[in-house]
């Protein structure tokens, strides 16, 4: 058994050294749990076990050497400097899984044993997480809302499509105030995100704020006109224009 662990560690080490090590002391912790790694006196540099990077995303799974009672890894968004999740590991110096490099969004494949059926898939975009749920999954939805709320100040303009999708799904689940908060961030990041005004207007209407709903419907229609797409404006909003 010991020889197997040594082989695993050796393979992991050879793979890990291709990645840059990270100093995450100043990363924002959105895991929902306190982390020893973020203590003021921490001077640890964290070993990147596996990375997921494309033109839009830059995520990593890093070994948390600050934990002494158990081995765990941290899922981090390097671009936004956010710690998103903790992953307990059964094998020392390993994260018990890997990124799905074929996915166009960050998905962690956690190895729980048992061959192909022994893999759990964890999505790390809030919109993708919400797509796995329905309205009855209140506890899970509220956990995702807490995570979004923590991350909200870190989002960048390139994230507006993801944020808008998450806001739309929260609206569908009737979390109107939470949806509105996310949409306000979308508009702040990208005032030209036309569909956000339509979604925000619908949300205001659900909150029975007809004045703000009308204002946002008009802003949406105005942007559609500038884009030469007035014929695509939904008929249902004509009465508010």
Order of alpha helices (4+ residues) and beta strands (2+ residues): alpha-beta-beta-beta-beta-beta-beta-beta-beta-alpha-alpha-alpha-alpha-alpha-alpha
